[in-house]
Amino acid sequence: MNWITINSEEEVNNIYNSTDYSIIYKHSPRCMTSLMAYRQLKSEVSAASEIEIPIYIVDVVQNRKESMAIANSFQVEHESPQILVVKNGECIYDASHEDVSLRESLASVD
């Protein structure tokens, strides 16, 4: 799994319009909880090299418009850290703060 940085609302729209699963991680570099969640998530992603679902990351401070576009597009309350599993324009799983986990996210995938 490779991390894909979200830098535009067009990228959010592409994820929204995709029929495939995607994982989105919303991260704040100013928040200690977010930094701990990111460290844990990076470790889980490294250990899950066989997973073919794209994982996106958005910096909620630097890319505020994109972060809000994610919240609006997928009808979730904006939080960070936050992880979403999306498919067909719907959020099928989301968790925030200490509940951010790749393992739990993948459990929501068929």
Backbone as XML, in Angstrom:
<?xml version="1.0"?>
<chain id="A" units="angstrom">
  <residue number="1" name="MET">
    <atom name="N" x="0.846" y="-1.178" z="0.000"/>
    <atom name="CA" x="0.000" y="0.000" z="0.000"/>
    <atom name="C" x="0.888" y="1.236" z="0.000"/>
  </residue>
  <residue number="2" name="ASN">
    <atom name="N" x="0.578" y="2.144" z="-0.872"/>
    <atom name="CA" x="1.293" y="3.416" z="-0.918"/>
    <atom name="C" x="0.361" y="4.536" z="-0.488"/>
  </residue>
  <residue number="3" name="TRP">
    <atom name="N" x="0.905" y="5.495" z="0.220"/>
    <atom name="CA" x="0.145" y="6.673" z="0.626"/>
    <atom name="C" x="0.007" y="7.610" z="-0.562"/>
  </residue>
  <residue number="4" name="ILE">
    <atom name="N" x="-1.189" y="8.137" z="-0.753"/>
    <atom name="CA" x="-1.462" y="9.099" z="-1.818"/>
    <atom name="C" x="-1.951" y="10.379" z="-1.146"/>
  </residue>
  <residue number="5" name="THR">
    <atom name="N" x="-1.240" y="11.470" z="-1.364"/>
    <atom name="CA" x="-1.602" y="12.739" z="-0.739"/>
    <atom name="C" x="-2.718" y="13.417" z="-1.537"/>
  </residue>
  <residue number="6" name="ILE">
    <atom name="N" x="-3.739" y="13.873" z="-0.836"/>
    <atom name="CA" x="-4.832" y="14.622" z="-1.457"/>
    <atom name="C" x="-4.475" y="16.100" z="-1.408"/>
  </residue>
  <residue number="7" name="ASN">
    <atom name="N" x="-4.391" y="16.712" z="-2.593"/>
    <atom name="CA" x="-4.026" y="18.125" z="-2.690"/>
    <atom name="C" x="-5.044" y="18.963" z="-3.440"/>
  </residue>
  <residue number="8" name="SER">
    <atom name="N" x="-6.148" y="18.353" z="-3.872"/>
    <atom name="CA" x="-7.140" y="19.135" z="-4.612"/>
    <atom name="C" x="-8.536" y="18.557" z="-4.394"/>
  </residue>
  <residue number="9" name="GLU">
    <atom name="N" x="-9.522" y="19.414" z="-4.579"/>
    <atom name="CA" x="-10.910" y="18.961" z="-4.492"/>
    <atom name="C" x="-11.248" y="18.020" z="-5.642"/>
  </residue>
  <residue number="10" name="GLU">
    <atom name="N" x="-10.550" y="18.162" z="-6.756"/>
    <atom name="CA" x="-10.753" y="17.246" z="-7.885"/>
    <atom name="C" x="-10.397" y="15.812" z="-7.475"/>
  </residue>
  <residue number="11" name="GLU">
    <atom name="N" x="-9.333" y="15.663" z="-6.697"/>
    <atom name="CA" x="-8.960" y="14.330" z="-6.215"/>
    <atom name="C" x="-10.044" y="13.759" z="-5.303"/>
  </residue>
  <residue number="12" name="VAL">
    <atom name="N" x="-10.637" y="14.593" z="-4.470"/>
    <atom name="CA" x="-11.742" y="14.161" z="-3.612"/>
    <atom name="C" x="-12.906" y="13.708" z="-4.489"/>
  </residue>
  <residue number="13" name="ASN">
    <atom name="N" x="-13.220" y="14.469" z="-5.525"/>
    <atom name="CA" x="-14.305" y="14.092" z="-6.441"/>
    <atom name="C" x="-14.016" y="12.772" z="-7.133"/>
  </residue>
  <residue number="14" name="ASN">
    <atom name="N" x="-12.767" y="12.543" z="-7.509"/>
    <atom name="CA" x="-12.402" y="11.279" z="-8.159"/>
    <atom name="C" x="-12.619" y="10.102" z="-7.214"/>
  </residue>
  <residue number="15" name="ILE">
    <atom name="N" x="-12.267" y="10.276" z="-5.951"/>
    <atom name="CA" x="-12.499" y="9.219" z="-4.959"/>
    <atom name="C" x="-13.997" y="9.007" z="-4.780"/>
  </residue>
  <residue number="16" name="TYR">
    <atom name="N" x="-14.734" y="10.101" z="-4.682"/>
    <atom name="CA" x="-16.188" y="10.029" z="-4.519"/>
    <atom name="C" x="-16.845" y="9.280" z="-5.675"/>
  </residue>
  <residue number="17" name="ASN">
    <atom name="N" x="-16.372" y="9.501" z="-6.891"/>
    <atom name="CA" x="-16.968" y="8.886" z="-8.074"/>
    <atom name="C" x="-16.445" y="7.486" z="-8.363"/>
  </residue>
  <residue number="18" name="SER">
    <atom name="N" x="-15.490" y="7.021" z="-7.598"/>
    <atom name="CA" x="-14.915" y="5.699" z="-7.831"/>
    <atom name="C" x="-15.855" y="4.593" z="-7.343"/>
  </residue>
  <residue number="19" name="THR">
    <atom name="N" x="-15.853" y="3.483" z="-8.052"/>
    <atom name="CA" x="-16.627" y="2.316" z="-7.633"/>
    <atom name="C" x="-15.787" y="1.367" z="-6.781"/>
  </residue>
  <residue number="20" name="ASP">
    <atom name="N" x="-14.526" y="1.703" z="-6.590"/>
    <atom name="CA" x="-13.612" y="0.878" z="-5.801"/>
    <atom name="C" x="-13.551" y="1.380" z="-4.357"/>
  </residue>
  <residue number="21" name="TYR">
    <atom name="N" x="-13.071" y="0.520" z="-3.481"/>
    <atom name="CA" x="-12.820" y="0.929" z="-2.104"/>
    <atom name="C" x="-11.636" y="1.885" z="-2.057"/>
  </residue>
  <residue number="22" name="SER">
    <atom name="N" x="-11.700" y="2.833" z="-1.149"/>
    <atom name="CA" x="-10.588" y="3.723" z="-0.847"/>
    <atom name="C" x="-10.589" y="3.964" z="0.653"/>
  </residue>
  <residue number="23" name="ILE">
    <atom name="N" x="-9.398" y="4.210" z="1.183"/>
    <atom name="CA" x="-9.253" y="4.580" z="2.587"/>
    <atom name="C" x="-8.698" y="5.996" z="2.615"/>
  </residue>
  <residue number="24" name="ILE">
    <atom name="N" x="-9.313" y="6.842" z="3.426"/>
    <atom name="CA" x="-8.860" y="8.231" z="3.567"/>
    <atom name="C" x="-8.502" y="8.460" z="5.033"/>
  </residue>
  <residue number="25" name="TYR">
    <atom name="N" x="-7.314" y="8.979" z="5.240"/>
    <atom name="CA" x="-6.875" y="9.342" z="6.592"/>
    <atom name="C" x="-6.722" y="10.856" z="6.657"/>
  </residue>
  <residue number="26" name="LYS">
    <atom name="N" x="-7.432" y="11.478" z="7.586"/>
    <atom name="CA" x="-7.359" y="12.924" z="7.797"/>
    <atom name="C" x="-6.457" y="13.180" z="8.995"/>
  </residue>
  <residue number="27" name="HIS">
    <atom name="N" x="-5.418" y="13.964" z="8.771"/>
    <atom name="CA" x="-4.343" y="14.118" z="9.739"/>
    <atom name="C" x="-4.068" y="15.592" z="10.044"/>
  </residue>
  <residue number="28" name="SER">
    <atom name="N" x="-3.857" y="15.875" z="11.339"/>
    <atom name="CA" x="-3.445" y="17.208" z="11.747"/>
    <atom name="C" x="-2.042" y="17.140" z="12.337"/>
  </residue>
  <residue number="29" name="PRO">
    <atom name="N" x="-1.072" y="17.789" z="11.698"/>
    <atom name="CA" x="0.289" y="17.771" z="12.237"/>
    <atom name="C" x="0.432" y="18.583" z="13.525"/>
  </residue>
  <residue number="30" name="ARG">
    <atom name="N" x="-0.606" y="19.290" z="13.929"/>
    <atom name="CA" x="-0.563" y="20.106" z="15.147"/>
    <atom name="C" x="-1.124" y="19.380" z="16.372"/>
  </residue>
  <residue number="31" name="CYS">
    <atom name="N" x="-1.625" y="18.178" z="16.170"/>
    <atom name="CA" x="-2.336" y="17.467" z="17.234"/>
    <atom name="C" x="-1.559" y="16.220" z="17.655"/>
  </residue>
  <residue number="32" name="MET">
    <atom name="N" x="-1.278" y="16.097" z="18.937"/>
    <atom name="CA" x="-0.527" y="14.944" z="19.431"/>
    <atom name="C" x="-1.293" y="13.638" z="19.216"/>
  </residue>
  <residue number="33" name="THR">
    <atom name="N" x="-2.607" y="13.647" z="19.402"/>
    <atom name="CA" x="-3.403" y="12.442" z="19.169"/>
    <atom name="C" x="-3.294" y="12.019" z="17.709"/>
  </residue>
  <residue number="34" name="SER">
    <atom name="N" x="-3.331" y="12.992" z="16.809"/>
    <atom name="CA" x="-3.209" y="12.706" z="15.386"/>
    <atom name="C" x="-1.822" y="12.156" z="15.059"/>
  </residue>
  <residue number="35" name="LEU">
    <atom name="N" x="-0.798" y="12.707" z="15.678"/>
    <atom name="CA" x="0.563" y="12.211" z="15.438"/>
    <atom name="C" x="0.716" y="10.769" z="15.910"/>
  </residue>
  <residue number="36" name="MET">
    <atom name="N" x="0.132" y="10.438" z="17.045"/>
    <atom name="CA" x="0.199" y="9.057" z="17.537"/>
    <atom name="C" x="-0.595" y="8.116" z="16.632"/>
  </residue>
  <residue number="37" name="ALA">
    <atom name="N" x="-1.764" y="8.546" z="16.189"/>
    <atom name="CA" x="-2.575" y="7.728" z="15.294"/>
    <atom name="C" x="-1.851" y="7.505" z="13.967"/>
  </residue>
  <residue number="38" name="TYR">
    <atom name="N" x="-1.208" y="8.554" z="13.468"/>
    <atom name="CA" x="-0.470" y="8.454" z="12.203"/>
    <atom name="C" x="0.689" y="7.461" z="12.331"/>
  </residue>
  <residue number="39" name="ARG">
    <atom name="N" x="1.417" y="7.528" z="13.433"/>
    <atom name="CA" x="2.520" y="6.599" z="13.665"/>
    <atom name="C" x="2.024" y="5.154" z="13.672"/>
  </residue>
  <residue number="40" name="GLN">
    <atom name="N" x="0.925" y="4.908" z="14.368"/>
    <atom name="CA" x="0.341" y="3.564" z="14.433"/>
    <atom name="C" x="-0.150" y="3.121" z="13.058"/>
  </residue>
  <residue number="41" name="LEU">
    <atom name="N" x="-0.830" y="4.013" z="12.352"/>
    <atom name="CA" x="-1.361" y="3.696" z="11.032"/>
    <atom name="C" x="-0.243" y="3.390" z="10.043"/>
  </residue>
  <residue number="42" name="LYS">
    <atom name="N" x="0.844" y="4.177" z="10.083"/>
    <atom name="CA" x="1.992" y="3.916" z="9.204"/>
    <atom name="C" x="2.553" y="2.520" z="9.454"/>
  </residue>
  <residue number="43" name="SER">
    <atom name="N" x="2.634" y="2.116" z="10.683"/>
    <atom name="CA" x="3.121" y="0.789" z="11.032"/>
    <atom name="C" x="2.188" y="-0.290" z="10.481"/>
  </residue>
  <residue number="44" name="GLU">
    <atom name="N" x="0.896" y="-0.095" z="10.635"/>
    <atom name="CA" x="-0.081" y="-1.067" z="10.123"/>
    <atom name="C" x="-0.045" y="-1.139" z="8.601"/>
  </residue>
  <residue number="45" name="VAL">
    <atom name="N" x="0.107" y="0.008" z="7.952"/>
    <atom name="CA" x="0.165" y="0.042" z="6.489"/>
    <atom name="C" x="1.410" y="-0.689" z="5.990"/>
  </residue>
  <residue number="46" name="SER">
    <atom name="N" x="2.541" y="-0.478" z="6.648"/>
    <atom name="CA" x="3.779" y="-1.151" z="6.256"/>
    <atom name="C" x="3.651" y="-2.663" z="6.380"/>
  </residue>
  <residue number="47" name="ALA">
    <atom name="N" x="2.926" y="-3.118" z="7.385"/>
    <atom name="CA" x="2.752" y="-4.548" z="7.616"/>
    <atom name="C" x="1.701" y="-5.167" z="6.694"/>
  </residue>
  <residue number="48" name="ALA">
    <atom name="N" x="0.932" y="-4.352" z="5.993"/>
    <atom name="CA" x="-0.160" y="-4.850" z="5.147"/>
    <atom name="C" x="0.151" y="-4.644" z="3.669"/>
  </residue>
  <residue number="49" name="SER">
    <atom name="N" x="1.335" y="-5.030" z="3.259"/>
    <atom name="CA" x="1.770" y="-4.776" z="1.878"/>
    <atom name="C" x="0.925" y="-5.505" z="0.840"/>
  </residue>
  <residue number="50" name="GLU">
    <atom name="N" x="0.194" y="-6.550" z="1.244"/>
    <atom name="CA" x="-0.624" y="-7.304" z="0.293"/>
    <atom name="C" x="-1.960" y="-6.637" z="-0.023"/>
  </residue>
  <residue number="51" name="ILE">
    <atom name="N" x="-2.347" y="-5.649" z="0.763"/>
    <atom name="CA" x="-3.618" y="-4.957" z="0.556"/>
    <atom name="C" x="-3.500" y="-4.034" z="-0.650"/>
  </residue>
  <residue number="52" name="GLU">
    <atom name="N" x="-4.495" y="-4.095" z="-1.530"/>
    <atom name="CA" x="-4.447" y="-3.306" z="-2.764"/>
    <atom name="C" x="-5.378" y="-2.107" z="-2.761"/>
  </residue>
  <residue number="53" name="ILE">
    <atom name="N" x="-5.976" y="-1.812" z="-1.633"/>
    <atom name="CA" x="-6.864" y="-0.655" z="-1.535"/>
    <atom name="C" x="-6.005" y="0.596" z="-1.400"/>
  </residue>
  <residue number="54" name="PRO">
    <atom name="N" x="-6.265" y="1.627" z="-2.213"/>
    <atom name="CA" x="-5.469" y="2.850" z="-2.067"/>
    <atom name="C" x="-5.767" y="3.539" z="-0.735"/>
  </residue>
  <residue number="55" name="ILE">
    <atom name="N" x="-4.717" y="4.085" z="-0.135"/>
    <atom name="CA" x="-4.883" y="4.832" z="1.103"/>
    <atom name="C" x="-4.428" y="6.264" z="0.863"/>
  </residue>
  <residue number="56" name="TYR">
    <atom name="N" x="-5.354" y="7.178" z="1.101"/>
    <atom name="CA" x="-5.121" y="8.599" z="0.879"/>
    <atom name="C" x="-4.885" y="9.282" z="2.213"/>
  </residue>
  <residue number="57" name="ILE">
    <atom name="N" x="-4.112" y="10.344" z="2.185"/>
    <atom name="CA" x="-3.881" y="11.148" z="3.374"/>
    <atom name="C" x="-4.101" y="12.616" z="3.028"/>
  </residue>
  <residue number="58" name="VAL">
    <atom name="N" x="-4.746" y="13.326" z="3.937"/>
    <atom name="CA" x="-4.943" y="14.761" z="3.757"/>
    <atom name="C" x="-4.553" y="15.464" z="5.046"/>
  </residue>
  <residue number="59" name="ASP">
    <atom name="N" x="-3.751" y="16.489" z="4.909"/>
    <atom name="CA" x="-3.348" y="17.346" z="6.030"/>
    <atom name="C" x="-4.476" y="18.352" z="6.224"/>
  </residue>
  <residue number="60" name="VAL">
    <atom name="N" x="-5.188" y="18.247" z="7.356"/>
    <atom name="CA" x="-6.374" y="19.079" z="7.564"/>
    <atom name="C" x="-6.048" y="20.547" z="7.814"/>
  </residue>
  <residue number="61" name="VAL">
    <atom name="N" x="-4.796" y="20.836" z="8.119"/>
    <atom name="CA" x="-4.377" y="22.225" z="8.315"/>
    <atom name="C" x="-3.999" y="22.846" z="6.972"/>
  </residue>
  <residue number="62" name="GLN">
    <atom name="N" x="-3.118" y="22.184" z="6.259"/>
    <atom name="CA" x="-2.629" y="22.707" z="4.983"/>
    <atom name="C" x="-3.666" y="22.592" z="3.869"/>
  </residue>
  <residue number="63" name="ASN">
    <atom name="N" x="-4.500" y="21.584" z="3.934"/>
    <atom name="CA" x="-5.486" y="21.338" z="2.880"/>
    <atom name="C" x="-6.903" y="21.358" z="3.469"/>
  </residue>
  <residue number="64" name="ARG">
    <atom name="N" x="-7.241" y="22.471" z="4.080"/>
    <atom name="CA" x="-8.529" y="22.620" z="4.764"/>
    <atom name="C" x="-9.711" y="22.450" z="3.803"/>
  </residue>
  <residue number="65" name="LYS">
    <atom name="N" x="-9.635" y="23.041" z="2.603"/>
    <atom name="CA" x="-10.731" y="22.920" z="1.633"/>
    <atom name="C" x="-10.974" y="21.467" z="1.252"/>
  </residue>
  <residue number="66" name="GLU">
    <atom name="N" x="-9.902" y="20.746" z="1.024"/>
    <atom name="CA" x="-10.023" y="19.338" z="0.641"/>
    <atom name="C" x="-10.580" y="18.509" z="1.800"/>
  </residue>
  <residue number="67" name="SER">
    <atom name="N" x="-10.130" y="18.822" z="3.013"/>
    <atom name="CA" x="-10.629" y="18.124" z="4.190"/>
    <atom name="C" x="-12.133" y="18.343" z="4.368"/>
  </residue>
  <residue number="68" name="MET">
    <atom name="N" x="-12.569" y="19.565" z="4.182"/>
    <atom name="CA" x="-14.003" y="19.861" z="4.294"/>
    <atom name="C" x="-14.791" y="19.242" z="3.144"/>
  </residue>
  <residue number="69" name="ALA">
    <atom name="N" x="-14.184" y="19.160" z="1.959"/>
    <atom name="CA" x="-14.836" y="18.509" z="0.815"/>
    <atom name="C" x="-15.061" y="17.031" z="1.118"/>
  </residue>
  <residue number="70" name="ILE">
    <atom name="N" x="-14.122" y="16.418" z="1.806"/>
    <atom name="CA" x="-14.283" y="15.010" z="2.204"/>
    <atom name="C" x="-15.463" y="14.878" z="3.160"/>
  </residue>
  <residue number="71" name="ALA">
    <atom name="N" x="-15.502" y="15.727" z="4.180"/>
    <atom name="CA" x="-16.604" y="15.678" z="5.147"/>
    <atom name="C" x="-17.951" y="15.879" z="4.451"/>
  </residue>
  <residue number="72" name="ASN">
    <atom name="N" x="-18.017" y="16.846" z="3.555"/>
    <atom name="CA" x="-19.276" y="17.124" z="2.851"/>
    <atom name="C" x="-19.644" y="16.031" z="1.868"/>
  </residue>
  <residue number="73" name="SER">
    <atom name="N" x="-18.684" y="15.575" z="1.088"/>
    <atom name="CA" x="-18.968" y="14.556" z="0.068"/>
    <atom name="C" x="-19.446" y="13.250" z="0.685"/>
  </residue>
  <residue number="74" name="PHE">
    <atom name="N" x="-18.805" y="12.847" z="1.779"/>
    <atom name="CA" x="-19.102" y="11.547" z="2.368"/>
    <atom name="C" x="-20.013" y="11.631" z="3.593"/>
  </residue>
  <residue number="75" name="GLN">
    <atom name="N" x="-20.557" y="12.828" z="3.845"/>
    <atom name="CA" x="-21.554" y="13.035" z="4.899"/>
    <atom name="C" x="-21.073" y="12.550" z="6.269"/>
  </residue>
  <residue number="76" name="VAL">
    <atom name="N" x="-19.852" y="12.965" z="6.630"/>
    <atom name="CA" x="-19.308" y="12.654" z="7.948"/>
    <atom name="C" x="-18.927" y="13.955" z="8.635"/>
  </residue>
  <residue number="77" name="GLU">
    <atom name="N" x="-18.990" y="13.944" z="9.944"/>
    <atom name="CA" x="-18.553" y="15.100" z="10.697"/>
    <atom name="C" x="-17.035" y="15.207" z="10.589"/>
  </residue>
  <residue number="78" name="HIS">
    <atom name="N" x="-16.534" y="16.417" z="10.366"/>
    <atom name="CA" x="-15.088" y="16.623" z="10.264"/>
    <atom name="C" x="-14.436" y="16.380" z="11.616"/>
  </residue>
  <residue number="79" name="GLU">
    <atom name="N" x="-13.458" y="15.476" z="11.626"/>
    <atom name="CA" x="-12.660" y="15.230" z="12.815"/>
    <atom name="C" x="-11.238" y="14.935" z="12.361"/>
  </residue>
  <residue number="80" name="SER">
    <atom name="N" x="-10.298" y="15.045" z="13.291"/>
    <atom name="CA" x="-8.942" y="14.586" z="13.009"/>
    <atom name="C" x="-8.278" y="14.227" z="14.336"/>
  </residue>
  <residue number="81" name="PRO">
    <atom name="N" x="-7.579" y="13.122" z="14.322"/>
    <atom name="CA" x="-7.417" y="12.217" z="13.200"/>
    <atom name="C" x="-8.725" y="11.492" z="12.913"/>
  </residue>
  <residue number="82" name="GLN">
    <atom name="N" x="-8.859" y="11.096" z="11.667"/>
    <atom name="CA" x="-10.073" y="10.395" z="11.238"/>
    <atom name="C" x="-9.716" y="9.489" z="10.071"/>
  </residue>
  <residue number="83" name="ILE">
    <atom name="N" x="-10.299" y="8.294" z="10.053"/>
    <atom name="CA" x="-10.108" y="7.367" z="8.949"/>
    <atom name="C" x="-11.475" y="6.996" z="8.393"/>
  </residue>
  <residue number="84" name="LEU">
    <atom name="N" x="-11.555" y="6.972" z="7.070"/>
    <atom name="CA" x="-12.801" y="6.626" z="6.392"/>
    <atom name="C" x="-12.528" y="5.518" z="5.383"/>
  </residue>
  <residue number="85" name="VAL">
    <atom name="N" x="-13.466" y="4.619" z="5.246"/>
    <atom name="CA" x="-13.465" y="3.661" z="4.142"/>
    <atom name="C" x="-14.654" y="4.057" z="3.283"/>
  </residue>
  <residue number="86" name="VAL">
    <atom name="N" x="-14.381" y="4.301" z="1.998"/>
    <atom name="CA" x="-15.432" y="4.771" z="1.096"/>
    <atom name="C" x="-15.500" y="3.900" z="-0.153"/>
  </residue>
  <residue number="87" name="LYS">
    <atom name="N" x="-16.697" y="3.858" z="-0.721"/>
    <atom name="CA" x="-16.923" y="3.130" z="-1.974"/>
    <atom name="C" x="-18.217" y="3.649" z="-2.577"/>
  </residue>
  <residue number="88" name="ASN">
    <atom name="N" x="-18.237" y="3.833" z="-3.879"/>
    <atom name="CA" x="-19.450" y="4.268" z="-4.582"/>
    <atom name="C" x="-20.027" y="5.556" z="-4.002"/>
  </residue>
  <residue number="89" name="GLY">
    <atom name="N" x="-19.177" y="6.480" z="-3.589"/>
    <atom name="CA" x="-19.645" y="7.755" z="-3.071"/>
    <atom name="C" x="-20.200" y="7.706" z="-1.664"/>
  </residue>
  <residue number="90" name="GLU">
    <atom name="N" x="-20.029" y="6.589" z="-0.968"/>
    <atom name="CA" x="-20.544" y="6.456" z="0.389"/>
    <atom name="C" x="-19.426" y="6.114" z="1.351"/>
  </residue>
  <residue number="91" name="CYS">
    <atom name="N" x="-19.528" y="6.648" z="2.541"/>
    <atom name="CA" x="-18.626" y="6.269" z="3.615"/>
    <atom name="C" x="-19.246" y="5.053" z="4.297"/>
  </residue>
  <residue number="92" name="ILE">
    <atom name="N" x="-18.537" y="3.925" z="4.247"/>
    <atom name="CA" x="-19.074" y="2.708" z="4.855"/>
    <atom name="C" x="-18.476" y="2.447" z="6.240"/>
  </residue>
  <residue number="93" name="TYR">
    <atom name="N" x="-17.433" y="3.218" z="6.586"/>
    <atom name="CA" x="-16.817" y="3.097" z="7.899"/>
    <atom name="C" x="-16.070" y="4.383" z="8.203"/>
  </residue>
  <residue number="94" name="ASP">
    <atom name="N" x="-16.187" y="4.860" z="9.431"/>
    <atom name="CA" x="-15.315" y="5.956" z="9.852"/>
    <atom name="C" x="-15.054" y="5.843" z="11.343"/>
  </residue>
  <residue number="95" name="ALA">
    <atom name="N" x="-13.876" y="6.281" z="11.717"/>
    <atom name="CA" x="-13.470" y="6.283" z="13.118"/>
    <atom name="C" x="-12.542" y="7.467" z="13.328"/>
  </residue>
  <residue number="96" name="SER">
    <atom name="N" x="-12.473" y="7.916" z="14.558"/>
    <atom name="CA" x="-11.611" y="9.061" z="14.832"/>
    <atom name="C" x="-10.836" y="8.850" z="16.129"/>
  </residue>
  <residue number="97" name="HIS">
    <atom name="N" x="-9.885" y="9.715" z="16.308"/>
    <atom name="CA" x="-9.033" y="9.774" z="17.492"/>
    <atom name="C" x="-8.393" y="8.424" z="17.796"/>
  </residue>
  <residue number="98" name="GLU">
    <atom name="N" x="-8.542" y="7.893" z="19.000"/>
    <atom name="CA" x="-7.875" y="6.656" z="19.392"/>
    <atom name="C" x="-8.412" y="5.427" z="18.664"/>
  </residue>
  <residue number="99" name="ASP">
    <atom name="N" x="-9.544" y="5.551" z="17.984"/>
    <atom name="CA" x="-10.141" y="4.420" z="17.273"/>
    <atom name="C" x="-9.626" y="4.259" z="15.848"/>
  </residue>
  <residue number="100" name="VAL">
    <atom name="N" x="-8.729" y="5.121" z="15.399"/>
    <atom name="CA" x="-8.164" y="5.020" z="14.054"/>
    <atom name="C" x="-7.332" y="3.749" z="13.983"/>
  </residue>
  <residue number="101" name="SER">
    <atom name="N" x="-7.697" y="2.857" z="13.045"/>
    <atom name="CA" x="-7.013" y="1.578" z="12.905"/>
    <atom name="C" x="-7.210" y="1.041" z="11.496"/>
  </residue>
  <residue number="102" name="LEU">
    <atom name="N" x="-6.135" y="0.631" z="10.868"/>
    <atom name="CA" x="-6.251" y="0.023" z="9.551"/>
    <atom name="C" x="-6.975" y="-1.320" z="9.672"/>
  </residue>
  <residue number="103" name="ARG">
    <atom name="N" x="-6.662" y="-2.088" z="10.682"/>
    <atom name="CA" x="-7.269" y="-3.400" z="10.876"/>
    <atom name="C" x="-8.787" y="-3.288" z="10.956"/>
  </residue>
  <residue number="104" name="GLU">
    <atom name="N" x="-9.270" y="-2.373" z="11.773"/>
    <atom name="CA" x="-10.710" y="-2.170" z="11.913"/>
    <atom name="C" x="-11.328" y="-1.653" z="10.609"/>
  </residue>
  <residue number="105" name="SER">
    <atom name="N" x="-10.599" y="-0.786" z="9.923"/>
    <atom name="CA" x="-11.094" y="-0.253" z="8.662"/>
    <atom name="C" x="-11.260" y="-1.358" z="7.629"/>
  </residue>
  <residue number="106" name="LEU">
    <atom name="N" x="-10.269" y="-2.229" z="7.553"/>
    <atom name="CA" x="-10.316" y="-3.325" z="6.578"/>
    <atom name="C" x="-11.402" y="-4.326" z="6.899"/>
  </residue>
  <residue number="107" name="ALA">
    <atom name="N" x="-11.800" y="-4.425" z="8.153"/>
    <atom name="CA" x="-12.882" y="-5.331" z="8.536"/>
    <atom name="C" x="-14.218" y="-4.916" z="7.918"/>
  </residue>
  <residue number="108" name="SER">
    <atom name="N" x="-14.336" y="-3.654" z="7.511"/>
    <atom name="CA" x="-15.576" y="-3.164" z="6.912"/>
    <atom name="C" x="-15.654" y="-3.445" z="5.412"/>
  </residue>
  <residue number="109" name="VAL">
    <atom name="N" x="-14.560" y="-3.934" z="4.842"/>
    <atom name="CA" x="-14.500" y="-4.212" z="3.399"/>
    <atom name="C" x="-15.018" y="-5.626" z="3.158"/>
  </residue>
  <residue number="110" name="ASP">
    <atom name="N" x="-15.862" y="-5.778" z="2.149"/>
    <atom name="CA" x="-16.439" y="-7.103" z="1.810"/>
    <atom name="C" x="-15.384" y="-8.159" z="1.695"/>
  </residue>
</chain>
